[in-house]
């Protein structure tokens, strides 16, 4: 129950300090290339819909399910600026091979990346490991995104050399309020068991662990790549299918979140995408920071603030992804 209280407090008292209207506050994105993972549904799709209306050159929709990706593309094209090309790329973030195939398709068609939104994710569900041997939530929510970022970094660096518009290239990593929940392992991330199904943890503990990884990873990226801006964010608690899909295997905590907390304070995706949009386009964004909605700093966990776990995660990730190239 203490974990539920932690998450509820983070949801309820993490409210925004900025007003943000995507229609008028997003600058022109003319010439920019954008990729949003999980843009076939929920926050990702709404984020792509909003960005598409500001003249980007290309928007790439990363989707595990190609059919829903194509359906989302049709919705995005319906509101997009006339010059905007909307592409769908199949991407299963739980599979390193799939991520590499997707990244190759992107770099073969464009040599730049101006906004990379690492948005897709899964919550709880039955325990298991991926084809690469990682605990499946950690693989999907963190490892797959880390590889995608690694493979697209040359495109981000090229975009930094040839800026188009008012802002430098951006990487936005979606975390959650769960990154500071009391259900987390003592060390934050249980590195020694990441290549198991971590049956000693509940589904929500594994979810929060993966979201802590997302939260701490922005700082080491920002330190090593000052040419572009990298941030991690909490979008807030948003009414999407993420919670419902994770009920199986999420335990009592997930059931309480779905039945009690979300109906009280959950936001529609039109609101839930705003921290992503602000972080991707505002001139006020500082690289390496963690932002609660909208643009709020200071409420992140000590693990995020002190940077030690982020450095350890960087070293682990570099070792795990060594040799994975296009």
C-alpha positions as CSV (number, residue, x, y, z in Angstrom):
1,X,0.0,0.0,0.0
2,X,2.9,2.4,0.7
3,X,3.9,2.0,-3.0
4,X,0.4,3.1,-4.1
5,X,0.6,6.1,-1.8
6,X,4.0,7.0,-3.3
7,X,2.8,6.9,-6.9
8,X,-0.5,8.6,-6.0
9,X,1.4,11.5,-4.4
10,X,3.7,11.8,-7.4
11,X,0.7,11.8,-9.7
12,X,-1.4,14.3,-7.7
13,X,1.2,16.7,-6.5
14,X,3.5,16.8,-9.6
15,X,1.3,19.2,-11.5
16,X,2.5,21.6,-14.0
17,X,3.9,25.1,-13.6
18,X,3.6,26.2,-17.2
19,X,0.8,26.7,-19.6
20,X,1.5,25.2,-23.0
21,X,-0.7,25.4,-26.1
22,X,0.7,23.2,-28.9
23,X,-1.1,25.1,-31.6
24,X,0.7,28.4,-30.8
25,X,3.7,27.5,-28.7
26,X,5.4,25.0,-31.0
27,X,7.6,26.9,-33.4
28,X,8.0,26.1,-37.0
29,X,9.5,22.7,-37.5
30,X,10.3,23.3,-41.2
31,X,13.0,21.0,-42.5
32,X,13.1,18.8,-39.4
33,X,12.9,15.0,-39.3
34,X,11.1,13.5,-36.3
35,X,10.7,9.9,-35.1
36,X,8.3,8.9,-32.3
37,X,8.3,5.3,-31.0
38,X,4.9,4.0,-30.1
39,X,3.2,6.6,-32.3
40,X,0.5,4.2,-33.3
41,X,-1.5,4.9,-30.1
42,X,-1.9,6.9,-26.9
43,X,0.6,9.7,-26.0
44,X,2.8,8.9,-29.0
45,X,0.1,9.2,-31.6
46,X,-1.2,12.5,-30.1
47,X,2.4,13.8,-29.9
48,X,2.9,13.0,-33.6
49,X,-0.5,14.6,-34.5
50,X,0.5,17.9,-32.8
51,X,4.0,18.0,-34.3
52,X,2.7,17.2,-37.8
53,X,0.8,20.5,-37.9
54,X,4.0,22.6,-37.7
55,X,5.6,21.9,-41.1
56,X,8.2,19.2,-40.3
57,X,9.8,17.6,-43.3
58,X,9.2,14.0,-42.1
59,X,7.6,12.2,-39.3
60,X,8.4,8.6,-38.7
61,X,6.0,6.4,-36.7
62,X,7.7,3.6,-34.9
63,X,5.1,0.8,-34.3
64,X,5.3,-2.9,-33.3
65,X,2.0,-3.4,-35.0
66,X,2.2,-2.2,-38.6
67,X,-1.6,-2.2,-39.1
68,X,-2.2,0.2,-36.2
69,X,0.8,2.1,-37.4
70,X,-0.8,2.6,-40.8
71,X,-4.1,3.6,-39.2
72,X,-2.3,6.2,-37.1
73,X,-0.4,7.5,-40.1
74,X,-3.8,8.1,-41.9
75,X,-5.0,10.2,-38.9
76,X,-1.7,12.1,-38.8
77,X,-1.7,12.8,-42.5
78,X,-5.2,14.2,-42.3
79,X,-4.0,17.0,-40.1
80,X,-0.4,17.3,-41.2
81,X,1.1,20.3,-43.0
82,X,1.0,19.7,-46.8
83,X,4.8,19.4,-47.1
84,X,5.1,16.8,-44.3
85,X,5.9,13.2,-45.2
86,X,4.6,10.6,-42.8
87,X,6.3,7.2,-42.7
88,X,5.7,4.0,-40.7
89,X,8.5,1.8,-39.6
90,X,7.9,-1.6,-38.0
91,X,9.8,-1.7,-34.7
92,X,9.5,-4.3,-31.9
93,X,11.6,-2.7,-29.1
94,X,11.9,-6.0,-27.2
95,X,14.0,-7.3,-30.1
96,X,17.5,-5.9,-30.8
97,X,17.3,-7.3,-34.3
98,X,14.0,-5.5,-35.0
99,X,15.4,-2.2,-33.7
100,X,18.4,-2.5,-36.0
101,X,16.2,-3.3,-39.0
102,X,14.1,-0.3,-38.2
103,X,17.0,2.0,-37.7
104,X,18.5,0.9,-41.0
105,X,15.3,1.7,-42.8
106,X,15.3,5.2,-41.3
107,X,19.0,6.0,-42.1
108,X,18.7,4.7,-45.6
109,X,16.0,7.4,-46.3
110,X,17.2,10.3,-44.3
111,X,20.6,11.5,-43.1
112,X,19.4,13.6,-40.1
113,X,17.2,13.3,-37.0
114,X,16.0,16.5,-35.3
115,X,13.5,15.1,-32.7
116,X,13.7,11.6,-31.4
117,X,10.9,10.8,-28.9
118,X,11.5,7.5,-27.1
119,X,7.9,7.2,-26.1
120,X,6.8,3.5,-26.5
121,X,6.5,1.2,-23.6
122,X,4.8,-1.6,-21.8
123,X,3.6,-1.9,-18.2
124,X,3.6,-5.1,-16.1
125,X,2.0,-8.1,-17.8
126,X,3.1,-11.7,-17.4
127,X,6.8,-12.3,-16.5
128,X,9.3,-13.4,-19.1
129,X,12.5,-12.8,-21.0
130,X,13.0,-11.6,-24.6
131,X,14.8,-13.4,-27.4
132,X,17.9,-11.5,-26.4
133,X,17.6,-12.7,-22.8
134,X,16.5,-9.6,-21.0
135,X,13.6,-9.1,-18.6
136,X,10.9,-8.1,-21.0
137,X,9.9,-4.8,-19.5
138,X,13.5,-3.6,-19.1
139,X,14.1,-4.7,-22.7
140,X,11.1,-2.9,-24.1
141,X,11.2,0.2,-22.1
142,X,14.9,0.8,-21.9
143,X,17.3,-1.5,-23.8
144,X,15.5,-1.2,-27.2
145,X,15.4,2.5,-26.9
146,X,19.0,2.7,-25.9
147,X,20.0,0.8,-29.0
148,X,17.8,3.0,-31.2
149,X,19.4,6.1,-29.8
150,X,22.9,4.6,-30.3
151,X,22.1,3.8,-34.0
152,X,20.5,7.2,-34.7
153,X,23.2,9.3,-33.0
154,X,25.1,9.9,-36.2
155,X,21.9,11.4,-37.7
156,X,21.4,13.6,-34.6
157,X,25.0,14.8,-34.9
158,X,24.5,15.7,-38.6
159,X,21.3,17.6,-37.8
160,X,23.3,19.5,-35.1
161,X,25.8,20.5,-37.8
162,X,23.1,21.7,-40.2
163,X,20.4,23.2,-37.9
164,X,17.0,24.0,-39.4
165,X,14.7,26.2,-37.3
166,X,15.2,27.7,-33.8
167,X,16.1,24.6,-31.7
168,X,18.9,22.1,-31.7
169,X,18.2,18.4,-32.1
170,X,16.3,16.8,-29.2
171,X,16.1,13.4,-27.6
172,X,13.1,13.0,-25.2
173,X,13.0,9.9,-23.1
174,X,9.6,9.1,-21.5
175,X,9.9,7.9,-17.9
176,X,7.1,8.1,-15.3
177,X,6.3,9.0,-11.7
178,X,7.1,5.3,-10.9
179,X,10.8,6.1,-11.2
180,X,10.8,7.0,-7.5
181,X,8.3,4.5,-6.2
182,X,9.2,2.6,-2.9
183,X,8.7,-0.8,-4.7
184,X,12.0,-0.3,-6.5
185,X,14.9,-2.6,-5.7
186,X,17.2,-1.3,-3.0
187,X,19.9,-0.3,-5.5
188,X,17.3,1.1,-8.0
189,X,18.2,-1.3,-10.8
190,X,19.0,-5.0,-10.1
191,X,21.8,-5.3,-12.7
192,X,22.7,-8.8,-11.6
193,X,19.3,-10.3,-12.6
194,X,18.4,-8.2,-15.7
195,X,19.0,-11.2,-17.9
196,X,16.4,-13.3,-16.1
197,X,12.6,-13.0,-15.7
198,X,13.2,-11.4,-12.2
199,X,10.6,-13.6,-10.6
200,X,11.7,-12.2,-7.2
201,X,10.0,-8.9,-8.3
202,X,6.4,-8.0,-8.9
203,X,5.3,-6.7,-12.3
204,X,5.0,-3.1,-11.1
205,X,8.5,-3.2,-9.5
206,X,10.0,-4.3,-12.8
207,X,8.0,-1.5,-14.6
208,X,9.3,1.1,-12.1
209,X,12.8,-0.2,-12.5
210,X,12.7,0.2,-16.3
211,X,11.3,3.7,-15.9
212,X,14.1,4.6,-13.4
213,X,16.5,3.5,-16.1
214,X,14.8,5.9,-18.6
215,X,15.0,8.7,-16.0
216,X,18.7,8.4,-15.2
217,X,19.9,7.8,-18.8
218,X,19.4,11.3,-20.1
219,X,22.3,12.8,-18.0
220,X,25.1,10.5,-19.3
221,X,23.9,11.0,-22.9
222,X,23.9,14.8,-22.4
223,X,27.3,14.7,-20.9
224,X,28.8,12.7,-23.8
225,X,26.8,14.4,-26.6
226,X,26.5,18.1,-25.9
227,X,25.8,18.7,-29.6
228,X,22.1,17.8,-29.0
229,X,19.8,18.1,-26.1
230,X,18.7,15.0,-24.2
231,X,16.1,15.0,-21.4
232,X,13.9,12.5,-19.6
233,X,10.3,13.3,-18.7
234,X,7.3,12.2,-16.7
235,X,4.2,12.8,-18.9
236,X,1.9,12.5,-15.9
237,X,-0.8,10.0,-15.5
238,X,-2.6,9.7,-18.8
239,X,-5.7,7.7,-19.8
240,X,-4.3,5.2,-22.3
241,X,-4.4,1.5,-22.8
242,X,-1.0,1.1,-21.1
243,X,-2.6,0.4,-17.7
244,X,-5.3,-1.9,-18.9
245,X,-2.8,-4.0,-21.0
246,X,-0.7,-4.4,-17.9
247,X,-3.3,-5.6,-15.5
248,X,-2.4,-9.2,-16.1
249,X,0.8,-9.7,-14.0
250,X,0.6,-6.3,-12.3
251,X,-0.7,-7.5,-9.0
252,X,-2.8,-5.6,-6.5
253,X,-1.0,-2.3,-7.0
254,X,-1.8,-2.3,-10.7
255,X,-5.4,-3.2,-10.0
256,X,-5.7,-0.3,-7.5
257,X,-4.2,2.1,-10.0
258,X,-6.6,1.1,-12.7
259,X,-9.7,1.0,-10.6
260,X,-9.1,3.9,-8.1
261,X,-6.4,6.3,-9.0
262,X,-6.6,6.7,-12.8
263,X,-10.4,7.5,-12.9
264,X,-9.7,10.3,-10.3
265,X,-6.7,12.0,-11.8
266,X,-6.0,10.5,-15.2
267,X,-5.6,13.1,-18.0
268,X,-6.7,12.7,-21.7
269,X,-3.9,12.3,-24.2
270,X,-4.4,15.8,-25.5
271,X,-3.1,17.0,-22.1
272,X,-0.7,14.0,-21.5
273,X,1.3,14.8,-24.6
274,X,2.2,18.3,-23.6
275,X,5.3,17.7,-21.6
276,X,6.7,15.7,-24.5
277,X,5.9,18.5,-26.9
278,X,7.3,21.2,-24.6
279,X,10.5,19.2,-24.1
280,X,10.9,18.5,-27.8
281,X,10.4,22.1,-29.0
282,X,10.8,24.7,-26.2
283,X,13.9,27.0,-26.1
284,X,13.8,26.7,-22.3
285,X,14.8,23.1,-22.2
286,X,18.2,22.2,-20.5
287,X,20.0,19.1,-21.6
288,X,20.4,16.3,-19.0
289,X,17.4,17.4,-16.9
290,X,14.3,15.5,-15.8
291,X,11.0,17.3,-16.3
292,X,7.7,16.7,-14.7
293,X,4.7,18.2,-16.5
294,X,5.0,20.8,-17.7
295,X,8.7,21.8,-17.6
296,X,8.9,21.3,-13.8
297,X,12.2,20.3,-12.2
298,X,13.2,19.4,-8.7
299,X,10.7,16.6,-7.9
300,X,12.8,13.9,-9.5
301,X,14.3,11.1,-7.3
302,X,17.7,11.3,-5.7
303,X,18.9,8.6,-8.1
304,X,18.3,11.1,-10.9
305,X,19.7,14.0,-9.1
306,X,23.1,12.5,-8.0
307,X,23.9,10.9,-11.4
308,X,25.7,7.8,-10.0
309,X,23.1,5.3,-11.2
310,X,23.0,6.9,-14.6
311,X,26.8,6.5,-15.0
312,X,26.6,2.9,-13.9
313,X,23.7,2.3,-16.4
314,X,25.7,4.0,-19.1
315,X,28.6,1.6,-18.6
316,X,26.3,-1.4,-18.4
317,X,24.5,-0.4,-21.6
318,X,27.7,0.3,-23.5
319,X,28.9,-3.2,-22.6
320,X,25.6,-4.9,-23.6
321,X,25.2,-3.0,-26.9
322,X,28.9,-3.3,-27.9
323,X,29.0,-4.7,-31.5
324,X,25.4,-3.8,-32.3
325,X,25.8,-1.6,-35.4
326,X,24.1,-1.1,-38.7
